[in-house]
Amino acid sequence: MNMTWVFCLLPLVAAPALAQDVPPGCTPLVTIQSQGCTVRQVFTCTSDTQPLRWVASHGPKGPISLTVLDLSGMPQVMMTGKDKPRGTLDANGDPAELEKLIAGESDSFDYKVMFDDGTTLSTVGTMASTDKVVEIDGRSLREFQRIETINFPNGSTSPEMDNLLLYDPELGLMLNTVSSERATGKVMMDRTPVDFLFPGEEGADSLIPLYGCEG
């Protein structure tokens, strides 16, 4: 879930073009200020029939995307703007399984996201624990490595990507952090969390990114 396709979500009040797809009864869970000049606001919704995390991503120019993730970080639904097609996870695919990853097993995945305009985003690869625990803002986050290749709707294919993700078991949230080209080591994206802000805390309602905005 990485690279140029950012699997994250944005605040309801700041993303009217995307908020129309968010069901009623959604409650803010946490706001995450991250590197790469990105802020992510995460919601849970009472209408969900399984545990899901609605993630809204915001950059310096406004809304980026709204993505509905399961607890292992698999994108169930992807929306990237007012006039962009909506993507839904193909139920016939083979997504990564969180239970295997938590148990220390590696897991292969091969799945598709089907878009309303008839195009398909295909992703294949493997995922495993790095056996590291990363401490950020007082939270202990387990690190995973996700190696993947993506076939984009326009027919292009990504290089093999090496992605690091952090799992917060308390929040039930898998967060993409650093994505790099596996062959060259070139960093393509860094969305490493910096601050976790909970409802009622100062800055939890802010959509202004704070970190990595200098360049």
VENZI-V860680 format. One record per residue. RES is the residue in three letters. PSI is psi in whole degrees, -180 to 180 (none if undefined). OMEGA is omega in whole degrees, 0 to 359 (NA if undefined). D_CENTER is the distance of its C-alpha to the mean C-alpha in Angstrom with 1 decimal. Layout:
BEGIN
res psi omega d_center
RES PSI OMEGA D_CENTER
RES PSI OMEGA D_CENTER
END
This chain:
BEGIN
res psi omega d_center
MET 66 191 6.1
ASN -157 182 7.4
MET -133 184 10.5
THR -20 173 11.6
TRP 106 184 9.1
VAL 114 183 6.3
PHE 79 180 3.3
CYS -175 183 3.9
LEU 167 183 7.5
LEU 164 182 11.1
PRO 144 182 14.3
LEU -43 186 16.7
VAL -22 186 19.7
ALA -6 185 18.4
ALA 65 184 16.9
PRO -31 180 19.8
ALA -30 181 19.1
LEU -27 185 15.9
ALA -22 179 17.2
GLN -21 181 19.8
ASP -2 179 17.4
VAL 126 182 16.5
PRO 161 175 19.1
PRO 163 177 21.6
GLY 23 178 21.5
CYS 139 185 18.0
THR 132 177 18.1
PRO 133 178 16.1
LEU -48 181 14.8
VAL 151 171 13.8
THR 131 185 13.2
ILE 113 172 11.7
GLN 128 187 13.5
SER 163 170 12.1
GLN 168 180 13.8
GLY 16 178 13.8
CYS 50 182 15.0
THR 140 172 11.8
VAL 134 182 11.7
ARG 128 175 9.0
GLN 130 187 10.9
VAL 136 181 10.1
PHE 155 165 12.7
THR 150 185 14.5
CYS 133 184 16.9
THR -20 181 20.3
SER -11 182 20.5
ASP 137 179 17.9
THR -5 174 19.9
GLN 161 180 17.5
PRO 118 180 15.2
LEU 160 175 12.0
ARG 119 177 9.5
TRP 115 186 9.5
VAL 124 178 7.1
ALA 126 181 9.0
SER 138 182 8.7
HIS 135 177 12.2
GLY -171 183 14.0
PRO -21 180 17.8
LYS 8 178 18.7
GLY -155 184 16.9
PRO 141 175 14.1
ILE -55 186 11.6
SER 163 171 9.6
LEU 120 185 9.2
THR 138 177 7.0
VAL 118 185 8.5
LEU 145 168 7.1
ASP -178 187 10.0
LEU -18 177 10.8
SER 4 178 10.1
GLY 8 179 6.5
MET 132 181 8.1
PRO 110 176 7.5
GLN -37 178 10.8
VAL 141 178 11.0
MET 131 174 9.8
MET 132 186 11.9
THR 15 177 12.3
GLY 168 187 15.6
LYS -47 186 19.0
ASP 14 180 20.6
LYS 149 180 17.9
PRO 152 178 17.9
ARG 135 179 15.7
GLY 143 180 14.0
THR 138 180 14.4
LEU 130 176 13.9
ASP 120 183 17.4
ALA -14 182 18.8
ASN 0 182 21.1
GLY -178 181 18.5
ASP 85 181 18.1
PRO 168 175 14.5
ALA 143 183 14.0
GLU 120 184 15.8
LEU -38 182 14.8
GLU -43 178 18.6
LYS -42 183 19.6
LEU -44 180 17.2
ILE -33 180 18.4
ALA -2 179 21.9
GLY 5 178 21.7
GLU 151 170 21.7
SER 156 182 19.9
ASP 130 175 18.5
SER 157 178 18.5
PHE 152 180 16.4
ASP 101 186 17.3
TYR 167 180 15.8
LYS 146 169 15.7
VAL 121 184 14.1
MET 127 183 17.2
PHE 155 184 17.5
ASP -22 180 20.3
ASP 6 177 22.2
GLY -5 179 22.7
THR 165 185 20.5
THR 138 172 18.3
LEU 114 183 15.3
SER 136 181 16.1
THR 134 180 14.4
VAL 144 179 16.5
GLY -160 180 16.6
THR 157 180 16.8
MET 144 181 15.0
ALA 161 176 17.0
SER 145 174 17.4
THR -3 183 18.8
ASP 19 177 21.0
LYS 148 171 19.9
VAL 124 184 19.1
VAL 130 179 17.9
GLU 119 178 19.3
ILE 123 176 17.5
ASP 41 177 19.1
GLY 8 182 21.0
ARG 141 178 18.3
SER 114 186 18.5
LEU 127 180 15.2
ARG 135 185 15.6
GLU 139 176 14.5
PHE 153 176 13.6
GLN 130 181 14.2
ARG 115 179 12.7
ILE 125 187 15.2
GLU 159 170 14.7
THR 135 183 16.4
ILE 133 171 15.2
ASN 115 187 17.8
PHE 159 181 17.1
PRO -27 181 18.9
ASN 4 178 21.4
GLY -9 179 22.7
SER 160 179 21.4
THR 136 179 19.9
SER 157 166 17.8
PRO 166 177 19.4
GLU 126 185 18.4
MET 143 176 15.4
ASP 109 186 15.2
ASN 137 173 11.8
LEU 136 179 11.7
LEU 153 178 9.3
LEU 135 181 10.5
TYR 126 176 11.2
ASP 104 185 12.8
PRO -32 180 15.2
GLU -40 181 16.7
LEU -12 184 13.6
GLY 46 190 12.4
LEU 125 175 8.9
MET 120 186 7.1
LEU 126 172 5.6
ASN 142 181 5.7
THR -86 183 9.1
VAL 129 175 11.8
SER 131 180 12.1
SER 157 175 15.8
GLU 127 185 18.3
ARG -37 184 19.8
ALA -37 187 23.3
THR -19 184 23.6
GLY 3 181 21.3
LYS 126 179 20.4
VAL 124 180 17.3
MET -26 182 15.3
MET 142 174 12.5
ASP 110 178 12.3
ARG 38 181 9.6
THR 128 179 11.4
PRO 148 176 11.8
VAL -52 181 15.4
ASP 137 171 16.2
PHE 116 185 15.3
LEU 123 184 17.3
PHE 156 182 18.3
PRO 131 182 20.2
GLY -21 177 23.6
GLU 150 179 22.8
GLU 129 178 23.7
GLY -7 183 20.9
ALA -24 180 18.6
ASP 0 184 19.3
SER 137 177 19.0
LEU 10 182 16.8
ILE 116 177 18.3
PRO 145 185 16.3
LEU -23 190 18.6
TYR 134 178 17.7
GLY 25 182 18.2
CYS 2 188 19.6
GLU -38 184 23.0
GLY none NA 22.9
END
